[in-house]
Amino acid sequence: MSETILVTGHGNWVEVTLNRPDRLNSFNDEMHLALRKALETAWDAGARAVLLTGAGRGFCAGQDLGDVDPSAMKEPADLSVTIRTFYSPLIKLLREMDMPIVCAVNGVAAGAGANIALACDIVLAGESAKFIQSFANVGLVPDAGGTWALTRLLGEARAKALAMTGAPVTAAQAADWGMIWQALPDDELIDAARKLTEKLANGPTVGLGLTKAAIQAASMNTLEDQLELEAECQKQCGFSADYAEGVSAFLNKRKPNYQGR
């Protein structure tokens, strides 16, 4: 595994750390490939939850612009290649993984770094964290799903203002606006994120994965379609060992022992 990504196993869940702290964990090609490999390996190995965070004083500053500096190139860079090769597949993967993805945002999350965090299922941020759509500062459009996530989370008015001005959003404001789940004191962030990830990993992850898929589909479905999707998801849950265990534990007044199947 590349040193740009650190992977720590915690039994049935995995902690994945962006590890280019000298560059505020900004992405180069190597880190893109290593992160995708870490997530796919965790998924294939049967992990039941993932925690994503950053090393050092920031979560992620987005793309390493030193790698796409027009002054160092003979021809203009085709930035769509980077998006289609790396960012779009990463966002799709985070959304498609049938397990909870928790993100702990420590410090700045800028550009694609902010939007990768927003693609996760539950986002916690330290009180010093800031979410910045920094694309406008260099003449770009928000990518990594930014225009999609911001509009759905905040509405068109706030999405346009943040994307066009690059104004930073504090962790507290992000929580108040519904961009993220919680803002926490910096010194409590990682412990809280680990405890939450562990709790989710030990929960009924068949149902949690289907809950994730259903909620993600809701904004694009009609009510009729969503009701039918809920019925199909509930059918799958009803056939699961997790459901049988949950009901048994409830009726017998004991703690359930979910296995994620």
C-alpha positions in Angstrom: 0.0 0.0 0.0 1.2 3.5 -0.9 2.4 5.6 2.1 0.0 8.3 0.9 -2.8 6.3 2.5 -2.7 4.7 5.9 -5.0 1.8 6.6 -5.7 0.5 10.1 -7.9 -2.5 10.7 -10.2 -2.5 13.8 -11.7 -6.0 13.5 -14.8 -5.5 11.5 -14.2 -1.9 10.4 -11.3 0.0 8.8 -9.8 3.4 9.4 -8.4 5.0 6.2 -6.2 8.1 6.6 -5.2 10.5 3.8 -1.5 10.8 4.5 0.2 13.7 2.6 0.2 16.1 5.6 3.0 18.3 4.1 0.6 19.0 1.2 -2.5 19.3 3.4 -3.4 15.8 2.1 -4.0 17.2 -1.4 -4.4 14.5 -4.1 -1.9 13.3 -6.6 -2.3 10.3 -8.9 -0.6 8.0 -6.4 -2.9 8.9 -3.6 -6.0 8.6 -5.8 -5.1 5.0 -6.7 -4.1 4.1 -3.1 -7.4 5.4 -1.7 -9.5 3.6 -4.2 -7.5 0.4 -3.5 -8.0 0.8 0.3 -11.7 1.3 0.0 -12.2 -1.6 -2.5 -10.1 -3.9 -0.4 -12.1 -3.1 2.7 -15.3 -3.7 0.8 -14.1 -7.0 -0.8 -12.8 -8.2 2.6 -16.2 -7.8 4.2 -15.6 -4.7 6.4 -18.8 -3.5 7.9 -17.9 0.2 8.2 -15.2 2.6 7.2 -13.8 5.7 8.8 -12.1 8.3 6.5 -9.9 11.0 8.0 -6.8 13.0 7.3 -3.3 13.2 8.8 -1.8 16.4 10.3 -3.5 19.7 10.5 -6.0 19.4 7.7 -8.4 16.9 6.2 -7.8 17.5 2.5 -7.0 20.5 0.3 -8.3 18.9 -2.8 -6.2 18.5 -5.9 -2.5 19.1 -5.7 -2.3 22.1 -8.2 1.4 21.6 -8.6 0.6 18.6 -10.7 -1.7 20.6 -13.1 0.2 24.0 -13.2 -0.4 25.5 -16.7 2.9 27.4 -16.5 4.7 24.0 -16.4 2.8 22.5 -19.3 3.3 22.8 -23.0 -0.4 22.6 -23.6 -3.5 23.4 -21.4 -4.4 20.6 -19.1 -7.6 18.6 -19.9 -8.9 18.6 -16.3 -11.8 16.3 -17.4 -9.3 13.5 -17.6 -8.5 13.8 -13.9 -12.1 14.0 -13.0 -13.3 11.1 -15.1 -10.3 8.9 -14.1 -10.1 9.6 -10.4 -12.7 11.9 -8.7 -15.9 10.6 -10.3 -15.1 6.9 -9.7 -14.2 7.7 -6.1 -17.5 9.6 -5.4 -19.5 6.7 -7.0 -17.6 4.2 -4.9 -18.3 6.0 -1.6 -22.0 6.2 -2.5 -22.2 2.6 -3.7 -20.5 0.8 -0.9 -23.2 -1.0 1.1 -21.8 0.0 4.5 -21.7 3.2 6.6 -18.8 5.5 5.6 -18.0 7.9 8.5 -15.8 11.0 7.8 -13.9 12.8 10.5 -12.9 16.3 9.1 -9.9 17.7 10.9 -9.0 21.2 9.8 -9.6 22.4 6.3 -11.6 20.5 3.7 -11.2 22.5 0.5 -12.1 22.0 -3.1 -12.5 18.3 -3.9 -11.5 17.6 -0.3 -14.7 19.2 0.9 -16.8 17.3 -1.6 -15.3 13.9 -0.9 -16.2 14.5 2.8 -19.8 15.4 1.8 -20.0 12.2 -0.3 -19.6 10.1 3.0 -22.6 9.0 4.9 -22.1 10.6 8.3 -19.7 13.6 8.6 -18.2 14.8 11.9 -15.9 17.8 12.0 -13.6 19.4 14.6 -14.6 22.9 15.6 -11.6 24.4 13.8 -12.6 22.7 10.5 -13.7 24.7 7.5 -15.4 23.6 4.3 -14.3 25.7 1.3 -15.5 25.5 -2.3 -12.2 26.9 -3.4 -12.7 26.3 -7.1 -13.8 29.8 -7.9 -10.5 31.1 -6.6 -8.7 29.5 -9.5 -11.4 29.8 -12.2 -12.9 26.4 -11.9 -16.3 24.7 -11.3 -16.9 22.6 -8.2 -16.2 18.9 -9.0 -16.1 15.6 -7.2 -19.9 15.9 -6.9 -19.8 19.3 -5.4 -22.6 20.9 -7.4 -24.8 17.9 -6.8 -24.2 17.5 -3.1 -24.3 21.2 -2.2 -27.6 21.7 -4.1 -29.2 18.8 -2.4 -27.9 19.5 1.1 -28.3 23.3 1.1 -30.6 24.4 -1.8 -29.8 26.4 -4.9 -29.3 29.8 -3.2 -26.6 28.7 -0.7 -25.0 26.3 -3.2 -24.5 29.1 -5.7 -23.2 31.5 -3.2 -20.7 29.1 -1.7 -19.5 27.9 -5.1 -19.2 31.4 -6.6 -17.5 33.1 -3.6 -15.4 30.4 -2.1 -16.6 31.6 1.3 -15.5 29.2 4.1 -18.2 27.4 6.1 -17.2 26.7 9.7 -17.9 23.3 11.3 -20.6 24.8 13.5 -22.3 26.5 10.6 -22.1 23.3 8.5 -23.8 21.4 11.2 -26.5 24.1 11.6 -27.2 24.2 7.9 -27.4 20.4 7.6 -24.2 19.9 5.5 -22.8 17.6 8.2 -23.9 15.6 11.2 -22.0 17.2 14.1 -19.3 19.7 15.0 -17.2 18.6 17.9 -14.3 20.0 19.9 -11.1 19.2 18.0 -9.6 17.0 20.8 -12.8 14.9 20.9 -13.2 14.4 17.1 -11.3 11.2 16.3 -12.4 9.3 19.4 -16.0 10.2 18.7 -15.6 9.2 15.1 -14.0 5.9 16.0 -16.7 5.1 18.6 -19.4 5.9 16.0 -17.8 3.8 13.3 -17.4 0.9 15.7 -21.1 1.1 16.8 -22.2 1.1 13.2 -19.9 -1.8 12.3 -21.4 -3.8 15.1 -25.0 -2.9 14.1 -27.4 -4.6 11.6 -25.3 -3.6 8.6 -27.6 -5.4 6.1 -30.3 -2.9 7.0 -27.9 0.0 7.4 -26.6 -0.6 3.9 -30.1 -0.7 2.4 -31.0 2.4 4.4 -28.1 4.2 2.8 -29.2 3.1 -0.7 -32.8 4.1 -0.1 -32.1 7.5 1.2 -29.7 8.2 -1.6 -32.4 7.3 -4.1 -35.1 9.4 -2.5 -34.3 12.8 -4.1 -34.6 11.2 -7.6 -37.6 9.0 -7.0 -41.3 9.7 -7.0 -43.2 8.9 -3.8 -44.6 5.8 -5.5 -41.2 4.6 -6.6 -39.8 5.3 -3.1 -42.5 3.4 -1.4 -41.9 0.4 -3.7 -38.1 0.7 -3.0 -38.8 0.7 0.7 -40.9 -2.5 0.3 -38.1 -4.2 -1.6 -35.5 -3.2 1.0 -37.7 -4.4 3.8 -38.2 -7.7 2.1 -34.4 -8.1 2.0 -34.1 -7.1 5.6 -36.8 -9.6 6.6 -34.8 -12.4 5.1 -31.6 -11.5 6.9 -30.1 -13.1 10.0 -29.7 -9.6 11.4 -33.5 -9.1 11.5 -34.0 -12.5 13.2 -31.3 -11.6 15.7 -32.7 -8.2 16.4 -36.2 -9.4 17.1 -35.0 -12.3 19.2 -32.8 -9.9 21.3 -35.7 -7.5 21.7 -38.2 -10.1 22.8 -35.7 -11.7 25.2 -34.5 -8.3 26.5 -30.8 -8.9 25.7 -28.2 -7.1 23.6 -28.3 -8.2 19.9 -25.2 -9.8 18.3 -25.5 -8.7 14.7 -23.3 -10.5 12.1 -24.0 -8.3 9.1 -25.8 -11.0 7.1 
